[in-house]
């Protein structure tokens, strides 16, 4: 089985890195997150939109910011 999803990101390492960057529950502009992951803005936005559609993160289009979903954050803190 391939470690790549349809967006081309290696899973689970890249997903874990993204979630660690935003695990404080605050809003993070995609423009700040992308370089920390070594991704370009467009790729990061595509991944964030995908995760948002599946309820893992919240996406605020007005300023293109992302934050971890509160239920997921609570689950991560319990584990």
DSSP file (Angstrom, degrees, kcal/mol; ACC not computed):
  #  RESIDUE AA STRUCTURE BP1 BP2  ACC     N-H-->O    O-->H-N    N-H-->O    O-->H-N    TCO  KAPPA ALPHA  PHI   PSI    X-CA   Y-CA   Z-CA
    1    1 A X              0   0    0      0, 0.0     2,-0.1     0, 0.0     0, 0.0   0.000 360.0 360.0 360.0 137.7    0.0    0.0    0.0
    2    2 A X        -     0   0    0      2,-0.1     0, 0.0     1,-0.1     0, 0.0  -0.402 360.0-143.3 -75.7 148.4    1.3    3.4   -0.9
    3    3 A X  S    S+     0   0    0     -2,-0.1     8,-2.8     2,-0.1     2,-0.4   0.342  77.0  90.1 -88.6   5.4    2.1    6.1    1.7
    4    4 A X  B     -A   10   0A   0      6,-0.2     6,-0.2     8,-0.0     2,-0.1  -0.833  61.4-155.0-107.4 139.7    0.8    8.8   -0.6
    5    5 A X    >   -     0   0    0      4,-1.3     3,-1.8    -2,-0.4    -2,-0.1  -0.375  44.7 -84.5 -96.8-175.0   -2.7   10.1   -0.8
    6    6 A X  T 3  S+     0   0    0      1,-0.3    -2,-0.0    -2,-0.1    -1,-0.0   0.723 128.2  57.7 -65.8 -19.9   -4.3   11.8   -3.7
    7    7 A X  T 3  S-     0   0    0      2,-0.1    -1,-0.3    40,-0.0     3,-0.1   0.502 114.4-115.3 -88.2  -4.2   -2.9   15.1   -2.7
    8    8 A X    <   +     0   0    0     -3,-1.8     2,-0.3     1,-0.3    -2,-0.1   0.543  68.8 137.3  86.8   6.8    0.7   13.7   -2.9
    9    9 A X        -     0   0    0     34,-0.1    -4,-1.3     1,-0.0     2,-0.3  -0.685  58.7-116.7 -89.6 139.7    1.5   14.1    0.8
   10   10 A X  B  >> -A    4   0A   0     -2,-0.3     4,-1.6    -6,-0.2     5,-0.5  -0.587  45.1-116.0 -71.6 131.0    3.3   11.4    2.6
   11   11 A X  T  45S+     0   0    0     -8,-2.8     0, 0.0    -2,-0.3     0, 0.0  -0.919  77.6   3.8-117.7 145.4    1.0   10.0    5.3
   12   12 A X  T  >5S+     0   0    0     -2,-0.4     4,-2.8    -8,-0.0     5,-0.2  -0.997 123.3  57.2 -92.3  -2.8    1.0    9.8    8.3
   13   13 A X  H  >5S+     0   0    0      1,-0.2     4,-2.4     2,-0.2    -2,-0.2   0.908 110.4  43.3 -55.9 -49.4    4.2   11.9    8.9
   14   14 A X  H  X5S+     0   0    0     -4,-1.6     4,-2.4     2,-0.2    -1,-0.2   0.887 114.3  50.3 -67.6 -38.4    3.1   15.0    7.0
   15   15 A X  H  ><S+     0   0    0     -5,-0.5     4,-2.7     2,-0.2    -1,-0.2   0.925 111.0  49.9 -62.7 -43.8   -0.4   15.0    8.6
   16   16 A X  H  X S+     0   0    0     -4,-2.8     4,-2.3     1,-0.2    -2,-0.2   0.904 109.7  51.0 -60.7 -42.8    1.2   14.6   12.0
   17   17 A X  H  X S+     0   0    0     -4,-2.4     4,-1.9    -5,-0.2    -1,-0.2   0.921 111.4  47.8 -61.5 -44.2    3.5   17.5   11.3
   18   18 A X  H  X S+     0   0    0     -4,-2.4     4,-1.3     1,-0.2    -2,-0.2   0.946 112.4  48.1 -61.9 -48.7    0.6   19.7   10.3
   19   19 A X  H  < S+     0   0    0     -4,-2.7     4,-0.2     1,-0.2    -1,-0.2   0.862 109.4  53.6 -63.7 -35.0   -1.5   18.7   13.3
   20   20 A X  H >< S+     0   0    0     -4,-2.3     3,-0.9     1,-0.2    -1,-0.2   0.883 106.0  53.9 -65.2 -37.1    1.5   19.4   15.6
   21   21 A X  H 3< S+     0   0    0     -4,-1.9    -1,-0.2     1,-0.2    -2,-0.2   0.810 119.4  32.7 -65.7 -29.2    1.9   22.9   14.2
   22   22 A X  T >< S+     0   0    0     -4,-1.3     3,-1.4    -3,-0.2    46,-1.0   0.176  82.8 112.8-113.7  17.3   -1.7   23.8   14.9
   23   23 A X  T <   +     0   0    0     -3,-0.9    -1,-0.1     1,-0.3    -2,-0.1   0.359  59.3  78.6 -78.3   9.5   -2.4   21.7   18.0
   24   24 A X  T 3  S-     0   0    0     -3,-0.2    -1,-0.3     2,-0.2     3,-0.1   0.499 103.0-120.1 -91.2  -4.0   -2.8   24.8   20.2
   25   25 A X  S <  S+     0   0    0     -3,-1.4     2,-0.2     1,-0.3    -2,-0.1   0.473  73.6 121.5  81.2   1.4   -6.3   25.4   19.0
   26   26 A X  S    S-     0   0    0      1,-0.1    42,-0.3    -4,-0.1    -1,-0.3  -0.517  71.8 -94.1 -92.4 163.7   -5.5   28.9   17.6
   27   27 A X        -     0   0    0     -2,-0.2     2,-0.4    40,-0.1    40,-0.2  -0.593  38.8-167.2 -77.1 138.0   -5.9   30.0   14.0
   28   28 A X  E     -B   66   0B   0     38,-2.3    38,-2.5    -2,-0.3     2,-0.1  -0.986  21.6-123.9-129.4 120.1   -2.8   29.7   11.9
   29   29 A X  E >>  -B   65   0B   0     -2,-0.4     4,-1.9    36,-0.3     3,-1.6  -0.393  17.6-132.2 -61.6 135.8   -2.5   31.4    8.5
   30   30 A X  H 3> S+     0   0    0     34,-2.9     4,-2.9     1,-0.3     5,-0.2   0.850 106.9  64.4 -58.2 -33.7   -1.7   28.9    5.8
   31   31 A X  H 34 S+     0   0    0     33,-0.4     4,-0.5     1,-0.2    -1,-0.3   0.751 107.3  42.0 -62.5 -23.8    1.1   31.3    4.6
   32   32 A X  H <> S+     0   0    0     -3,-1.6     4,-0.7     2,-0.1    -1,-0.2   0.804 116.4  47.5 -87.7 -35.0    2.8   30.7    7.9
   33   33 A X  H  X S+     0   0    0     -4,-1.9     4,-1.3     1,-0.2     3,-0.4   0.904 100.7  65.0 -74.0 -42.9    2.2   27.0    8.1
   34   34 A X  H >X>S+     0   0    0     -4,-2.9     5,-2.2     1,-0.2     4,-1.0   0.890 101.6  46.0 -53.1 -51.4    3.3   26.1    4.6
   35   35 A X  H 345S+     0   0    0     -4,-0.5    -1,-0.2     1,-0.2     3,-0.2   0.839 108.0  57.9 -65.5 -29.1    7.0   27.0    4.9
   36   36 A X  H 3<5S+     0   0    0     -4,-0.7    -1,-0.2    -3,-0.4    -2,-0.2   0.791 111.8  42.2 -68.1 -25.9    7.3   25.2    8.2
   37   37 A X  H <<5S-     0   0    0     -4,-1.3    -1,-0.2    -3,-0.8    -2,-0.2   0.569 113.2-117.9 -92.7 -11.7    6.1   22.0    6.5
   38   38 A X  T  <5S+     0   0    0     -4,-1.0     2,-0.3     1,-0.3    -3,-0.2   0.713  74.8 125.0  78.6  21.1    8.3   22.6    3.4
   39   39 A X      < -     0   0    0     -5,-2.2    -1,-0.3    -6,-0.2    -2,-0.2  -0.751  63.5-112.7-108.0 156.6    5.1   22.7    1.2
   40   40 A X     >  -     0   0    0     -2,-0.3     4,-2.3    -3,-0.1     5,-0.2  -0.454  34.7-105.5 -81.6 166.5    4.1   25.5   -1.1
   41   41 A X  H  > S+     0   0    0      1,-0.2     4,-2.7     2,-0.2     5,-0.2   0.903 116.8  50.9 -59.5 -45.8    1.0   27.6   -0.3
   42   42 A X  H  > S+     0   0    0      1,-0.2     4,-2.3     2,-0.2    -1,-0.2   0.919 111.7  46.6 -62.4 -45.3   -1.3   25.9   -2.9
   43   43 A X  H  > S+     0   0    0      2,-0.2     4,-2.3     1,-0.2    -1,-0.2   0.924 113.1  49.6 -62.8 -44.3   -0.5   22.4   -1.8
   44   44 A X  H  X S+     0   0    0     -4,-2.3     4,-2.7     1,-0.2    -2,-0.2   0.916 110.7  50.1 -61.7 -43.3   -0.9   23.3    1.9
   45   45 A X  H  X S+     0   0    0     -4,-2.7     4,-2.7     1,-0.2    -1,-0.2   0.901 109.3  51.6 -63.3 -40.7   -4.3   24.9    1.1
   46   46 A X  H  X S+     0   0    0     -4,-2.3     4,-2.2     2,-0.2    -1,-0.2   0.918 112.0  46.1 -61.1 -43.7   -5.5   21.9   -0.8
   47   47 A X  H  X S+     0   0    0     -4,-2.3     4,-2.7     2,-0.2     5,-0.2   0.917 112.5  50.3 -66.0 -43.5   -4.6   19.6    2.1
   48   48 A X  H  X S+     0   0    0     -4,-2.7     4,-2.6     2,-0.2    -2,-0.2   0.916 110.6  49.7 -61.4 -43.5   -6.2   21.9    4.6
   49   49 A X  H  X S+     0   0    0     -4,-2.7     4,-2.4     2,-0.2    -1,-0.2   0.907 111.0  49.8 -62.4 -41.2   -9.4   22.0    2.5
   50   50 A X  H  X S+     0   0    0     -4,-2.2     4,-1.0     2,-0.2    -2,-0.2   0.936 113.0  45.9 -61.3 -47.4   -9.4   18.2    2.3
   51   51 A X  H  <>S+     0   0    0     -4,-2.7     5,-2.5     1,-0.2     6,-0.7   0.865 111.4  53.2 -65.2 -35.9   -9.0   17.9    6.0
   52   52 A X  H ><5S+     0   0    0     -4,-2.6     3,-1.7     1,-0.2    -1,-0.2   0.908 104.0  55.0 -64.7 -42.6  -11.6   20.5    6.6
   53   53 A X  H 3<5S+     0   0    0     -4,-2.4    -1,-0.2     1,-0.3    -2,-0.2   0.767 110.6  47.7 -61.0 -25.1  -14.1   18.6    4.4
   54   54 A X  T 3<5S-     0   0    0     -4,-1.0    -1,-0.3    -3,-0.3    -2,-0.2   0.263 117.7-111.7-102.8  10.0  -13.5   15.6    6.7
   55   55 A X  T < 5S+     0   0    0     -3,-1.7    17,-0.2     2,-0.2    -3,-0.2   0.634  85.9 113.8  77.4  15.1  -13.9   17.4    9.9
   56   56 A X  S   <S+     0   0    0     -5,-2.5    13,-2.3     1,-0.2     2,-0.3   0.779  82.3  15.1 -89.4 -27.7  -10.3   17.3   11.1
   57   57 A X  E    S-C   68   0B   0     -6,-0.7     2,-0.4    11,-0.3    11,-0.2  -0.928  72.3-123.0-138.0 162.3   -9.5   21.0   10.9
   58   58 A X  E     -C   67   0B   0      9,-3.3     9,-2.0    -2,-0.3     2,-0.5  -0.899  23.4-157.3-105.3 140.2  -11.5   24.2   10.6
   59   59 A X  E     -C   66   0B   0     -2,-0.4     2,-0.7     7,-0.2     7,-0.2  -0.974   5.6-160.7-120.9 129.3  -10.7   26.5    7.7
   60   60 A X  E >>> -C   65   0B   0      5,-2.9     5,-2.0    -2,-0.5     3,-0.8  -0.920   3.0-169.2-110.1 107.3  -11.5   30.2    7.7
   61   61 A X  T 345S+     0   0    0     -2,-0.7    -1,-0.1     1,-0.2     3,-0.1   0.760  75.5  74.7 -70.7 -25.4  -11.5   31.4    4.1
   62   62 A X  T 345S+     0   0    0      1,-0.2    -1,-0.2     3,-0.1    -2,-0.0   0.852 122.7   8.6 -58.9 -34.7  -11.6   35.1    5.0
   63   63 A X  T <45S-     0   0    0     -3,-0.8    -1,-0.2     2,-0.1   -33,-0.2   0.198 103.9-115.0-129.1  14.2   -7.9   35.1    6.0
   64   64 A X  T  <5 +     0   0    0     -4,-0.7   -34,-2.9     1,-0.2   -33,-0.4   0.935  63.7 151.5  50.3  56.4   -7.0   31.5    4.7
   65   65 A X  E   < -BC  29  60B   0     -5,-2.0    -5,-2.9   -36,-0.3     2,-0.3  -0.818  30.6-155.8-117.7 157.2   -6.3   30.3    8.2
   66   66 A X  E     +BC  28  59B   0    -38,-2.5   -38,-2.3    -2,-0.3     2,-0.3  -0.953  10.9 177.1-131.6 147.5   -6.6   26.8    9.8
   67   67 A X  E     - C   0  58B   0     -9,-2.0    -9,-3.3    -2,-0.3   -40,-0.1  -0.985  38.2 -96.7-145.4 155.4   -7.0   25.4   13.2
   68   68 A X  E     - C   0  57B   0    -46,-1.0   -11,-0.3    -2,-0.3     2,-0.1  -0.399  47.4-100.4 -69.5 145.0   -7.4   21.9   14.6
   69   69 A X     >  -     0   0    0    -13,-2.3     4,-2.7     1,-0.1     5,-0.2  -0.440  28.0-129.2 -64.6 137.2  -10.9   20.7   15.2
   70   70 A X  H  > S+     0   0    0      1,-0.2     4,-2.3     2,-0.2     5,-0.2   0.856 107.0  51.6 -61.7 -37.1  -11.8   21.0   18.9
   71   71 A X  H  > S+     0   0    0      2,-0.2     4,-2.1     1,-0.2    -1,-0.2   0.912 112.0  46.3 -66.1 -41.3  -13.0   17.4   19.1
   72   72 A X  H  > S+     0   0    0    -17,-0.2     4,-2.7     2,-0.2    -2,-0.2   0.904 111.0  52.9 -66.0 -40.7   -9.8   16.1   17.5
   73   73 A X  H  X S+     0   0    0     -4,-2.7     4,-2.3     1,-0.2    -2,-0.2   0.920 109.5  48.6 -60.8 -43.9   -7.8   18.3   19.8
   74   74 A X  H  X S+     0   0    0     -4,-2.3     4,-1.3     1,-0.2    -1,-0.2   0.899 111.8  49.7 -62.6 -40.5   -9.5   16.9   22.8
   75   75 A X  H  X S+     0   0    0     -4,-2.1     4,-1.3     2,-0.2     3,-0.3   0.927 110.4  49.6 -63.1 -45.4   -9.0   13.3   21.6
   76   76 A X  H  < S+     0   0    0     -4,-2.7     3,-0.3     1,-0.2    -2,-0.2   0.896 109.0  52.6 -61.6 -40.9   -5.3   13.9   21.0
   77   77 A X  H  < S+     0   0    0     -4,-2.3    -1,-0.2     1,-0.2    -2,-0.2   0.800 108.1  51.7 -66.5 -28.5   -4.9   15.4   24.4
   78   78 A X  H  <        0   0    0     -4,-1.3    -1,-0.2    -3,-0.3    -2,-0.2   0.763 360.0 360.0 -77.6 -26.1   -6.5   12.3   26.0
   79   79 A X     <        0   0    0     -4,-1.3    -1,-0.2    -3,-0.3    -2,-0.2   0.463 360.0 360.0 -81.1 360.0   -4.2    9.9   24.2
